[in-house]
Amino acid sequence: MLSLKDIKKDYVVGDSTVSALKGVSIDFRENEFVSILGTSGCGKTTLLNIIGGLDRYTSGDLNINGKSTKDFKDCDWDSYRNHSIGFVFQSYNLIPHQTVLSNVELALTLSGVSKSERRERAVKALEQVGLGDQLHKKPNQMSGGQMQRVAIARALVNEPDILLADEPTGALDTETSVQIMELLKSISKDKLIIMVTHNPELAMKYSSRIIKLLDGKVIDDSDPLDKNVVEPIKKPEKEPTKADKKAAKKERKKLKTSMNFLTALSLSRNNLMTKKARTLLTSFAGSIGIIGIALILSISNGVQLYIDQVQSDTLSSYPLQITKTTASIGEIMNTMAKNHEDSANHDKDKVYSQNAMGEMINTLMEETKVNNLEKFKKYLDDNSDLKDLTSDVQYTYATTLNVFTESDSGVMQVNPSTLLEDMGYMSSTQMEAMSMSGSMGGMMGMGTDVWSEMIDNEELIDKQYDVIAGRLPEKYNEVVLVVDKNNEINDYVLYSLGLLDPSSLNGIVRRAMAGEDISVDSKQHVYTYDELLDLKFKVVPTPDFYKKKDGVWEDMTGDESYMKKAVANGTEISVVGILRPDEDASSASISGAIGYRHDLMTYLIDEVDNSEIVKEQIANPDIDVFTGLKFKTDENAADTDSSSETVSDSTADTESKADKTADSSDTDKKAGLVAGDSSMEIPEGMTEEQYKALMEQSGASDTGELADMGMNAMGSMDMSAIQGGDMSSLTETQKKYIASLSDEQLELMKQMLKEQSDTNADQLANSGKYSTSNYDNNMKTLGYSVVEDPDSINIYPVDFASKEKIIDIIDDYNDSVGEEDKIEYTDYVGLMMSSITSIINAIGYVLIAFVAISLVVSSIMIGIITYISVLERTKEIGILRSIGASKRDISRVFNAETVIVGFVAGALGIIISYLLTIPINMIIAHLTDVPIRASIPVSAAVILIAISVCLTLIAGLFPSRVAAKKDPVIALRTE
């Protein structure tokens, strides 16, 4: 079974060599109780360690079941110790932080035994040594005899072939020693027991064989195996076949020991629990770096979430806009800058003019183009990636949304709003320009209209607004009213919607400029939610403004009774909800006070397209349905030009006549265009005496009253009288007004009349022959649109990164089409905020880099602590090696310890960081109104814990390697 052949063991101590064993040869039976006696230093323990595989012989051979161990590797010796050897030590060598049951189970865990079987066998072994009721005690809670019994149970639990006992009774009293020896004697009936002892009496009493050593040699063997036995003739060994080698390899692999990582974690956890304070302090020190990084990430995440919200809100107000007629502002600016640089090629000895206006106009004409939105819309509709990149893609049309309210006094137009024009604030042309700017995503303000189309993204609207009453619209004829964050509505909106009387503002700007005392209702009005939810409006398609008379369509907007009927027959629109911007929303997607759904516009387009007047115009594209005349074409352009020349000659004659009669009277010379300039105390060209005389003549008390007279006079004045010199058709009031004008004003009047005459020349030439309009203008006037061909496209990106991807999509489209179909777009936001995210990320990375230094330092400290733990657990390392643990298993134990410390440090850092975000958010809220909420993303928390574990694991690699390389024999001697 076990045979030692000329075993020698030498130790190198400094420059000298010490021989512990000098050619020991012993053969052992399968079951016997062998005691090895000898003085201290004779080599007893060395022989026992070599037999147990803890130490290596210098020369000779150790045969196990007839197999030589000369070629054994570390893993073979580990397997041998685990499956064939059981150690019983003088000092018990139990792991103090493990329970009795866990100490016994430990050898089985290395053998790969299942948990249930492991427990069953461990309990059985403890019951065998009389400790079945002491399973959960710790070693320090037991007597010496009990601890030695636990050691014997541990040695027996794996059912080894050989039990090695090194002074098993050396630390016990006589009574306990007898009990242990009796136990060993009973075990020797089935196993080989080799005991090293200094007590010859115990050896003589309990051993079946006594071997004596002296100075590393066997000097006596009471019962050698070969006594009176003839050695059998050995058969020559056969060369092993491939199958034999494969079977042997498979058997070695089966017997290979390996500690489960969970077992390593359990060992390390129990060890750390015995040093709770140190473990907690070590973990806290390791968590400082994690806390710093987590807090930076939490603030950075809060800022990033705020930026994302700002991006989403901003881009919902400032989309990528593509209109039918557009110009690239960037290209215009670049071209103008380049032209300016190219033109600056003169000396600087004089001052030179710069042709900025001309360059601007020329560049504008060159860069302005017409986009084919019908084709581009189809491309967008077919693009599957666009949905994830946008909050909405909004198509707008030229169809006018005509909204009215009904009251006892009549109907009032709500949209398009004419309030500013009625006030005298601006002309209808300026009003139209303002309305156009208001439709451009809010870039230039709200515009003049209070009705705007809602973005078709209910999730985004829910983020930006709170529904304070009612609900969001669900049908085309439902709208919402939007109040501000203080639950207030601008009085402009109230006047525009008819909630306040707009007639009280008529002409108020002109009267104010004339110096009149005016009063505006400044009272704060209060409305209940129910009152506002009861608001009703009527939408009237533009074609309904026209009525067919004598074969042509006549504009009936001036007919009050007709308009009442048209409005009454319009589509009723109900306010179903009241929205208020969310406090944390940085921008809002609804630019007006009334938000309507996109399907209201599609409904209106269908109504317009199906109207009788539109159908008639489409059926007769050459005839103007408003006049019954043909549209002017290239074929009849020559006739029109000749007619224009005739009219021009007639105009020239009129001017000549006017010049001849211009000096007929002083009053006639004082006609002019400006109807009383109230900013002038004395009209230009008049002395103070002349001014007083004029006041007396006109009956006016001041210049402002005279200005009102002028406005009234101009309203019905025959302007041809000014050109022709015939003043007989003028009223007395008009003559008084003309008398108040200067010569310069008179000349200005005549000049503007001439310009007006030239402008109307074409109309005069075509009078009775051709329409002055064209087909496209008529269809635009009627509000005709095609759903497939929008007037503009507003693309609302989710964020700036998505915006860049959308631009790439547009570029891909431009690359795939011809020059005439390429799209020009307007990016209102541009790079306004795109660099902010990069700056914040850069700052965050720099701060993290600084804090990471502390994380590295703390990891190094954990490595040092782990090394100290290796020194403290050196004896445990020897115990584990004695029961078959490999070097890798030892490394795994200490790696598991660093993993636990790293995990605790990371988790502690995250928990502390989460708690610190509470006062941080309170401080941020106190110092600023910006809704930044510091928060640690779950993914970041998991990653930080993983980083902590990885860093501590790396820091613990060196100590774990040191632990694995420790000599188990020396480790077992460590106290």
PEMO-V88754 format. One record per backbone hydrogen bond with DSSP energy under -1.0 kcal/mol. CO is the residue of the C=O (numbers start at 1). NH is the residue of the N-H. If there is no record, write none. Layout:
co->(CO,CO)
nh->(NH,NH)
This chain:
co->(1,2,3,5,7,8,8,9,9,11,13,16,18,21,24,26,32,33,33,34,35,36,37,39,42,43,44,45,46,47,48,49,49,59,61,63,64,67,69,73,74,75,76,77,78,79,80,84,86,88,89,91,95,99,100,101,102,105,106,108,110,114,115,116,117,118,119,120,121,122,123,124,125,126,127,131,134,135,137,138,139,143,144,145,146,147,148,149,150,151,152,153,156,161,162,163,164,165,167,169,173,174,175,176,177,178,179,180,181,182,183,184,187,187,192,193,194,195,196,199,200,201,202,203,209,210,211,212,212,214,216,217,220,224,226,241,242,243,244,245,246,247,248,249,250,251,260,261,262,263,264,265,266,267,268,269,272,275,276,277,278,279,280,281,282,283,287,288,289,290,291,292,293,294,295,296,297,298,298,299,300,301,302,303,304,305,306,307,308,309,310,311,314,314,320,321,322,324,326,328,329,330,331,332,333,334,335,336,337,338,339,340,343,354,355,356,357,358,359,360,361,362,363,364,369,371,372,373,374,375,376,377,378,380,386,389,392,394,396,396,400,402,403,403,404,405,407,410,412,415,418,419,420,422,423,427,428,429,430,431,432,433,434,435,437,440,450,450,452,455,457,458,459,460,461,464,466,466,469,475,477,479,480,481,484,488,490,491,492,493,494,494,502,503,505,507,508,509,510,511,512,528,529,532,535,537,538,539,541,542,543,545,547,549,552,554,556,559,560,561,562,563,564,565,567,571,573,574,576,577,578,578,579,580,582,593,594,595,596,597,598,599,600,601,602,603,604,605,606,608,611,612,613,614,615,616,620,622,624,625,629,630,636,637,638,639,640,641,642,643,644,645,646,647,648,649,650,651,652,653,654,655,656,657,661,665,667,674,677,683,687,688,689,690,691,692,693,694,695,702,703,704,705,706,707,708,709,710,711,718,719,720,721,727,731,732,733,734,735,737,738,742,743,744,745,746,747,748,749,750,751,752,753,754,755,756,758,760,761,762,766,766,774,775,776,777,778,779,780,786,791,792,793,794,795,796,799,800,801,802,803,804,805,806,807,808,809,810,811,812,818,826,829,833,835,836,837,838,839,840,841,842,843,844,845,846,847,848,851,852,853,854,855,856,857,858,859,860,861,862,863,864,865,866,867,868,869,873,874,875,876,877,878,879,880,881,886,887,888,889,890,891,892,893,894,895,896,897,898,899,900,901,902,903,904,905,906,907,908,909,910,911,912,913,916,917,918,919,920,921,922,923,924,930,937,938,939,940,941,942,943,944,945,946,947,948,949,950,951,952,954,956,957,958,959,960,961,963,967,968)
nh->(65,28,63,61,24,58,59,20,21,18,16,13,11,9,7,4,193,208,209,195,211,197,213,42,216,47,48,49,50,51,52,54,55,8,5,3,67,64,72,77,78,79,80,81,82,83,84,162,164,166,92,93,98,103,104,105,106,109,110,113,258,118,119,120,121,122,123,124,125,126,127,128,129,131,130,134,137,101,100,141,142,147,148,149,150,151,152,153,154,155,156,157,159,192,86,194,88,196,170,172,177,178,179,180,181,182,183,184,185,186,187,188,190,191,163,34,165,36,167,203,204,205,206,207,35,222,37,219,220,217,22,214,212,227,229,245,246,247,248,249,250,251,252,253,254,255,264,265,266,267,268,269,270,271,272,273,275,279,280,281,282,283,284,285,286,287,291,292,293,294,295,296,297,298,299,300,301,302,935,303,304,305,306,307,308,309,310,311,312,313,314,315,317,318,795,826,793,371,369,332,333,334,335,336,337,338,339,340,341,342,343,344,345,356,359,360,361,362,363,364,365,366,367,368,326,373,376,377,378,379,380,381,382,383,390,798,796,794,791,792,402,540,414,415,538,412,410,407,405,403,422,423,425,507,509,431,432,433,434,435,436,437,438,439,440,443,593,594,596,457,461,462,463,464,465,582,468,580,578,478,574,576,595,579,487,484,494,495,496,497,499,500,505,506,508,511,512,513,514,516,515,532,533,535,575,573,404,571,544,545,546,556,554,552,549,547,559,563,564,565,566,567,568,569,570,539,537,479,471,481,468,469,483,466,585,482,452,480,454,600,602,603,604,605,606,607,608,609,610,611,615,616,617,618,619,620,623,631,628,553,624,771,640,641,642,643,644,645,646,647,648,649,650,651,652,653,654,655,656,657,658,659,660,661,664,669,670,676,680,686,691,692,693,694,695,696,697,698,699,706,707,708,709,710,711,712,713,714,715,721,723,724,725,730,735,736,737,738,739,740,741,746,747,748,749,750,751,752,753,754,755,756,757,758,759,760,761,764,765,766,769,770,778,779,780,781,782,784,783,789,324,396,322,394,320,391,803,804,805,806,807,808,809,810,811,812,813,814,815,816,821,321,832,836,839,840,841,842,843,844,845,846,847,848,849,850,851,852,855,856,857,858,859,860,861,862,863,864,865,866,867,868,869,870,871,872,873,877,878,879,880,881,882,883,885,884,890,891,892,893,894,895,896,897,898,899,900,901,902,903,904,905,906,907,908,909,910,911,912,913,914,915,916,917,920,921,922,923,924,925,926,927,928,932,941,942,943,944,945,946,947,948,949,950,951,952,953,954,955,956,957,960,961,962,963,964,965,966,971,972)
